[in-house]
Amino acid sequence: MHTGLSTSALWRASRRHGRGFTLIELITVVVILGVLAAVALPKFMDLRSSAQIAAFHGHLADARSKIAMVHSAAALLGPGGTKTANGCTSSLDANGTGTICLQDVPVQTLAYNLSCFAGLNQSTAFKGQGYANQNALVYYNISGNVPGGTMYWDHWPSGCNFTCTTGNGFGQMTKITVNTAACQ
């Protein structure tokens, strides 16, 4: 049976298929992978940043909720009030300073409001003086832990920061203001 190809042509064709990939084919694959990596990598980097900002907003929502809960509980307890439940005692002096139990955890208050320093530190994800490790969520700079005083908090994973102003009595609740435009 004759295929129309000479013996030398068949030998060359079979030898070509057994060699592997040519240099041009390998270079083409490397270039395509490089282009895909250059396009995809910035997209994944942006997703991480977006996730960190979303986590910051989740922590802020929790903090604002705790602020409202402490303010309401202090208003119900009243000046000089004391109440013990589940082994946790809420008590306020005549100026509204003391502790309020949130989910059986005592939280510091100033003038019937959640303290921007100890209160946030005790009841939210904004925990303590932060250091550059995986456990620290924030670091903060104190500029006044008194009624009406402000504190500056920096959430270093996201680059977002906010100012917390401790409320001054029943008429002014503790307020959180986001300072970073990209994190609004």
N, C-alpha and C positions, 0 to 999 in steps of 0.2 A: 504494500500500500504506500502510495507516494503522497506526501503532504504538500509538496511544493517548496519546501525549505531544504536547503542543503544541510549536511551533517555539521558543518562548521557554524552555520547560523543557529541550529538547535543547541549546540554546545554553548555558544555565547549567550543565548537567551536563558538557558538553565543556570549558567554561572552568575548572571546578573541578579537573578532572584535570590540566590543564596548568600549574597554579600551583605545585606542589611540596608540601612538608610544611607542616602548620599549626603554629602556635606551641605548641599543646598537645602535638602529637606529638613535637616536638623536645624540649620540657621533660621529657616522659615518658622519652624515650631517655636524656637526660642524667642523670636521677634513677636510672634502672636501672643505668647504668654507674657512677655514684657509689657505689651500694650494693654492687655487685660488687667494686669496688676496695677499699672499706672492709672487706669480708669476706676478700678474697683476700690483701691486702698483709701483714697480720700472719702469715698462714700461711707466706708466702715468707720473711719475716724470720726466723721460727723455724727454717726449714730451713737457713739460712746459719749460724746459731748452732750447730745440731746438727752440721753438717758440720765446723765449726771444732773442736768438742769431739771429734769422731771422729778428726780429724787429730791432735789432741793425744794421744789414746789410741794411735794408730798409732806416733807418735814415742816414747811411753813404752815400748811393747812392744819397739820396736827397741833402745832404751837398755837395758832389762832384759836383753834377749838378749845385747847386747854386754858387759854386766857379767858375765854367766855365762860367756861365751866367754873373756874376759880372765882371770877367776879360774881357770878350768880350764887355760888355756894356761900361766899362771904356776905353777900347781901342778905341771904336767908338766915345765916348765923347771927349777924348783927354785931355791933360793938360790944366787946366784953363777953361774947358768947363762947360756949364750949359744948362740944358734942363728941361722944366716943361711939364708933361703930366698927365692928370687925377688928377690934384691937388697935384701931388708929384714932387718935384724938385730934379733932379740929378745934383750934382755939384762937381767938383774936383779942387783942387789947382794945382799949377805947379808941385808938387811932386806926384800927383795922390791920395792924401788923401782927403776924403770927404764922400759923400753919393751917392749911386746908387739906383734907384728905381727898385725893383723886385716885379712885380705884384702889383704896387702902394704902396709898403712898402719901406720906406727909410732904406738902409742897409749901415753900416759903411765900408769904404774902407781904406786900408793903401797901399800906393805905387801901385795903380791900382789893388789891390787884395782884396778879402774878408778878413776882419779882423778875426783872429782866436778867438777873444774874442767876441766883440759886433756883428760882422757879423754873426757868427754861432748862437749866442744867438737870434738875431733878425729874422733870416730867416729860421731856421730849427727846428726840434723837440728837438734839444739840447738846452733847455731853462734854463737859469740862474743857480745860485748856487743851487744845489739840496739838499734836506733834505729827511729823511727817511719817505716819505709819498707817497700816490698813485699818486700825481701830478708831482713829480720830476722824470725826466728821467735820469739826469746826475748830477754829481758834477764835478768840475774841479779845477785844480791847475794851477795857472798862473805862467809861468816862462819867460814871455817876450811878451807883446803885442805890438811889434814894427816890422817894416819890417825885415824879416829874423828871428824873434823871434819865440819861440815855446811855445805851451800850451799843457798840458796833460789833456785829458778828460777821465772820467771814467763813463761808463754806468752801474750803479750799479744793475739793475734788472738782466742783463745777465752776469755780471762779466767781460765784455769785456772793453777794453780801447784802446785809440788811441792818437797819438800825431799829433797836427796840427801845421805846420810851415807856418807862413804868408809869402807870396811871396814878392820878393824884386824887383819890377819894372815889365816891360812888359816881360822880358826874363825869369822870374821865377814866376810861378803861385803858389798860396797857395797849400800846399800838405798835405794830410791826410795819416798817416801810422798806421795801426792796430798793436798793440803791443802784444796782447794776442794770443798765438799760437792756442788755441782751437777756436778762433773766426776768424781765417784767411779766 
